[in-house]
Amino acid sequence: MSVSGKNVTHRNWIDTLSDIWKTHPVARIQKLADKSIKNYQNEIKSQAVLKFWTDIEKAKLRNKLYSIHFNGFAELVNIYFLCITPFSLLLHSG
């Protein structure tokens, strides 16, 4: 067999192995595994983004509730002190 004949035989052998590998279940499983890993990574990223925005919304709500509570308390204190006059203190003391 000549050198060129060996090259052709070798090339055919490689092509045959490549064809077998492409249709072998392991190759399909590997593709699914790669796709599964990519989907999992995308899911983790989307959960992280969702958590980020949820945390921001919670922080906004927390600040709003604190503001409402603080402003409401300050308003009650102002009303209380506006209602108390030196005259009303004298009425309650006796």
C-alpha positions as CSV (number, residue, x, y, z in Angstrom):
1,M,0.0,0.0,0.0
2,S,1.4,3.4,-1.0
3,V,1.6,6.4,1.3
4,S,-1.3,8.1,-0.4
5,G,-3.4,5.0,0.1
6,K,-2.5,4.9,3.8
7,N,-3.6,8.5,4.1
8,V,-6.9,7.8,2.4
9,T,-7.4,4.7,4.7
10,H,-6.5,6.8,7.7
11,R,-8.8,9.6,6.7
12,N,-11.7,7.1,6.2
13,W,-11.0,5.6,9.5
14,I,-11.1,9.0,11.2
15,D,-14.3,10.0,9.4
16,T,-16.0,6.7,10.4
17,L,-15.0,7.3,14.1
18,S,-16.3,10.8,13.9
19,D,-19.6,9.7,12.5
20,I,-19.9,7.0,15.2
21,W,-19.2,9.6,17.8
22,K,-21.7,12.1,16.5
23,T,-24.5,9.6,16.7
24,H,-23.4,7.9,19.9
25,P,-25.7,8.5,22.9
26,V,-22.8,9.9,24.9
27,A,-22.5,12.8,22.4
28,R,-26.2,13.6,22.7
29,I,-25.9,13.4,26.5
30,Q,-23.0,15.8,26.4
31,K,-24.9,18.2,24.3
32,L,-27.8,18.0,26.8
33,A,-25.5,18.4,29.7
34,D,-23.9,21.5,28.2
35,K,-27.3,22.9,27.5
36,S,-28.5,22.0,31.0
37,I,-25.5,23.7,32.5
38,K,-26.1,26.9,30.4
39,N,-29.8,26.9,31.4
40,Y,-28.8,26.5,35.1
41,Q,-26.4,29.4,34.8
42,N,-29.0,31.5,33.2
43,E,-31.5,30.6,35.9
44,I,-29.0,31.5,38.6
45,K,-28.4,34.8,36.9
46,S,-32.1,35.6,36.5
47,Q,-32.7,34.7,40.2
48,A,-29.8,37.0,41.2
49,V,-31.3,39.8,39.1
50,L,-34.8,39.2,40.6
51,K,-33.4,39.1,44.1
52,F,-31.5,42.4,43.5
53,W,-34.7,44.2,42.4
54,T,-36.7,42.6,45.2
55,D,-34.2,43.8,47.7
56,I,-34.3,47.3,46.3
57,E,-38.1,47.3,46.5
58,K,-38.0,46.0,50.1
59,A,-35.5,48.8,51.0
60,K,-37.8,51.4,49.4
61,L,-40.8,50.1,51.3
62,R,-38.8,49.9,54.5
63,N,-37.7,53.5,54.0
64,K,-41.3,54.6,53.2
65,L,-42.7,52.8,56.3
66,Y,-40.0,54.3,58.5
67,S,-40.8,57.7,57.1
68,I,-44.5,57.3,57.6
69,H,-43.9,56.1,61.2
70,F,-41.4,58.8,62.0
71,N,-43.5,61.6,60.5
72,G,-46.6,60.3,62.2
73,F,-44.9,60.2,65.5
74,A,-43.5,63.7,65.0
75,E,-46.9,64.9,64.1
76,L,-48.4,63.4,67.3
77,V,-45.7,65.1,69.4
78,N,-46.4,68.4,67.7
79,I,-50.1,68.1,68.3
80,Y,-49.6,67.2,71.9
81,F,-47.3,70.1,72.5
82,L,-49.6,72.5,70.7
83,C,-52.5,71.4,72.9
84,I,-50.5,72.0,76.1
85,T,-50.4,75.6,77.0
86,P,-49.4,77.1,80.3
87,F,-53.0,77.7,81.1
88,S,-54.0,74.1,80.5
89,L,-51.1,73.0,82.7
90,L,-52.5,75.1,85.5
91,L,-55.9,73.5,85.1
92,H,-54.5,70.0,85.3
93,S,-52.3,70.7,88.2
94,G,-55.0,71.7,90.6
